[in-house]
Amino acid sequence: MTGWEAFAFNFLNPEVAAQYAPMVLAGLGVTILLAMLVIASGLVLGLALAVLRAFGVRPLNWAIIFVVDVFRALPPLVIIVLIYFGLPAAGLAMSGFWATWLSLTLVLMAFSEEIFWAGISAVPKGQWEAGRAMGLHFLPTLRLIVLPQAIRIAVPPLVNRTIAITKGTALGSVVAVSEILGAAQSGMAFSGNPTPLTLGALAYLVLFVPVVIAGRWIETKFAWRR
Amino acid sequence: MSDFVQAFLNAEIALASSHLLWIGLVQTMLLALMTVPLGLVMGLLLAVLATRKSRWVRWPLMAFTDFFRAIPPLVLLIFLYAALPFGGIDLGAWGSVALAFLLNTGAYYAEILRAGIESVPRGQPEAARALGLKRWQVWIFVVLPQAVRNVLPDLISNTLEVVKLTSIASVVAVPELLYQARQAQSITYNATPILVAAVIYFLLLWPCVRLLSRLENRQLAGRR
């Protein structure tokens, strides 16, 4: 075999690819489902915490800041391992899928709370005062006046952070989730050929390259004029 | 409750595994100390090159950074570690980790520094040139200091992410903190070592998170 033939046989083997493509595709489905669930729950919880923090109850805010700091400081894989291998010892067993979902949700919650909160504090004081002067109570002022502006400020950093955390779904392979990487690794083990892993890498590129490019576009679109 | 303490906060086991965890902590530090400077140098080179006008330079660079920002670092690592040997290239665990981290981290630093360089007004390098500074002097004394200052929170944030990233080296059996904690856990059948490792990560990175929080809030508030 020439060098190219050997390379193609190992990394782009059509027979192996045909056999294991359905497996990797099923993995793509799991990755997309997991990513959607993480994005939905993480962003909702992050926004909820930021709104709670806007009430300005001191002890509550300290608790929120501490929780947020913990999940910003811990590596996602450490959280996944702790939940998956550690919690069963406390009588709380969780499947790999849900352990990964919970871990990434907590991480996205922490990062998005911080970004939403930065957005809320960037809205000028006068906006709050004007809302109150118009006869709106605290919550309507927050919902109708402050949050729309805060979220606009938060969008560019939020998009990039969400992409980065969503890529963490690949960590699920460590706790036996058959998402793209897990499925591709099984395929590689069954076939003794790394082509399934090439397919897996391609699946990630198909999924994330458009998102990365869109993220770059959103960043310039929402950028503040200096 | 005592079951919980027994399984998670077991002082005896924490003490028994402290040596393993210490070795892991040193490896984690080494990984971070290797990846951050190399990644910064690579990111800086890519970011400076990206200011060239020729699209034959800019487009391949953009494709390169987008590629490594789109692919999860763990996928890259597994590919280098488990698939490349089939092609006759065996980097070993440390080599695969080093290359995967460098490519991932370099791409992120490049993107951040590029944004920083673009944020420096055109007039600055032009004025410096008009004052007779050489090209390299313009970069070192005029453009880069302002560029770095403008994106400092992002640079620190990415450095934090690099330290957190080192935990995935455990997947290819590099004996860093998480790997050592899992070893200790499987020897003792007890989750305490993992919790201790988590606490170590937290204590190590908390000051960085606090600093970042302040910088980010100040940056957003200052933009109005």
Interface residues (C-beta under 8 A of the other chain):
Chain A: A6 F7 N10 F11 D69 V70 R72 A73 L74 P75 P76 L77 V78 I79 V81 L82 F85 G86 A89 A90 G91 E114 A118 G119 S121 A122 P124 I153 A164 K167 G168 T169 A170 L171 S173 V174 I180 L181 Q185 M188 N193 P194 L197 T198 G200 A201 Y204 L205 F208 V209 V211 V212 I213 R216 W224 R226
Chain B: D3 F4 A7 F8 D66 F67 R69 A70 I71 P72 P73 L74 V75 I78 F79 A82 A83 F86 G87 G88 S119 L160 E161 K164 L165 T166 S167 I168 S170 V171 L178 A181 R182 Q185 N190 A191 I194 L195 A197 A198 Y201 F202 L204 L205 W206 C208 V209 R210 S213 E216 N217 L220 A221 R223 R224
